[in-house]
Amino acid sequence: MLAIVLLLSFMLAGCKDNEREIENESDRYTLNTKVVEVMKDPVFSDYGRLIFPVDKTIDKELKLKDVGDILTWYNNVSPERTVEVVNYLKDQAEMGEQIFYNIYTEEEKAADPDKENTGLFFFRGEPNEKFAVINAGGGFAYVAAMHDSFPHALELSKKGYNAFALIYRPGAQTACEDLARAIAFIHENAEELQIDVSDYSLWGGSAGARMAAWLGTYGTESFGEKSYPVPTAVIMQYTGLSEVTGNEPPTYACVGTNDGIASYRTMDRRIKRIQAQGTDAEIEIFDGLSHGFGLGEGTVAEGWLDHAVSFWERNMETRKS
């Protein structure tokens, strides 16, 4: 009799576990989840609206599988990667991790309401590991984080690095001011964030690559903050920036030959000029790729992020010697 009771108890417990698994699975975002459902999910408090471009009109029926439709100038947008990113953010938030940080005070935001639409999404790596800030592009008209910075940040966190994706105010000057503030915020809050601020890197695609390059060259002091250390490496994707001052940090770049916005020839010439200054620099040029390929998954560019990380790590070692 006791054996039968125990068997029934185990069966009932198993049923409850299955029910919980089904319930948890039903909470997962899918390709058919509507974007507004993610933005309004209570788990994200008041920052859910910043997960997708606030400067874009988002149809209430738009689904995650179709996010590429609103990311002007971008190609090779992966719906599966979009779903992975939003589920990662939700999982982290549900576990009680702080995934979003304001970079401006309430007083600063009251004085300039546009600063309400800024902040850092934190993709945690190993405690006290080095960090990177990733800046999505969008022509300084909007921030294409879901394709051009969140996936990169997630991959860097998987490698153990602490990665921050910046949501900034469109406009070249304000964007650089926001990046300068983000760098300041991270340095000033390093202990709370549990990060190593030495040998950090700045990443960016398109307009975001210009931001990374400008902060690397001119420093935070040129954009309204006090002077903080320059990055050990700047990682740039598909931007036609041509200027070279002689103060550039080590720079990795990548671009496609079919990019109608950022000329691979312009980028190649810039890298050669940086090398001529005696600074480490390299470029990967991918045959046939268009603008805004992001991680380049499923294309000839797949794996470029690993090469960029190796470049960053190489320059960490160089600074030690």
C-alpha positions, 0 to 999 in steps of 0.5 A: 500500500505504501508503495502505491501511495509513493508512486502516486505522489511521484506521479503527481509531482511529475505532473506539477513539474510538467505544468510549470515547464509548460507555463514557463515555456508559454512565457517565452517570446517567439517569432510571432510575439508582437514587438509591443508586447515585449516593449510593454512587458512589466518585467522591463519596467519603464525601459522596455520602450528602449529595446526597440527604436523610439524614433521609429513608428512601430505598428502594433501588429509588428512581430519579432520575425519582421523587425528587419522591416523597420531597420532602415539601411540594414541587411541580414537581420536574423529573426531568430537572433532577435528572439534570442536577445529579447528572451535573454533580457527577460530571463535576466530581468526575471532573475533580478539582475539589473539590465538597464542603467540610466546615464543621466540624473533625473535633474538632467533629464528634466532639463533636457527631456531627450535624455529620457531616451538614453541608457545602457543595456548591460550584458553581463560577462564574468565578474571583474572582467573587462568591458566593451561599449557597443554603439548601433548605427541608424544614420544618426536618425534612430538606434538599430540596437536589436541588430547592430549592438544587442547581438554583439553584446550578447556574444561578447558576454558569452565570451566572458566580457562585460558588454554595454549596448548604448541607447543614445540621442540621434545626432552626431554631437549628442550621440558622442556626448551620450557615449562620453557620458556612458564611458564616464558612468561605467568608470565611476560605477565600476565597483558596483558593476563588477567590471575591470575598466582597464583595456576596454574597447569601443565598438560600433556599426555605421553611425555607431562606428563613427561614434566609437572612432571619434571618442577613441581619437578625441577622448571624453573631454571633447564631449563634455566629460572629464578625461578618461582613459582611451580605449585599447581598441576600436572596432568599426563596421561599415562606415565611410569615415576617412579622417586620420589625426594620428591619435587613433587607437588600434583599430579593427574594421570590416565591410562588404564590397557591395556596401552602397553607403560605406565604401570599402575602398575608403575604409581600406585607405583609412586603415592603411593610414593608421598603420602608417602612423605605427598603430596596429590596425587591420581590415576584413573586406567581405566579397558581395556583402551589403551595408549593415550585415551585423554579426554576418551569420550565414554569410561570408562575414560569419566569425568576424566578431571572433577576429575582432575580439582577438584583435582587442586581446592582442592589443591588451597584451601589447599594452602589458609589454 
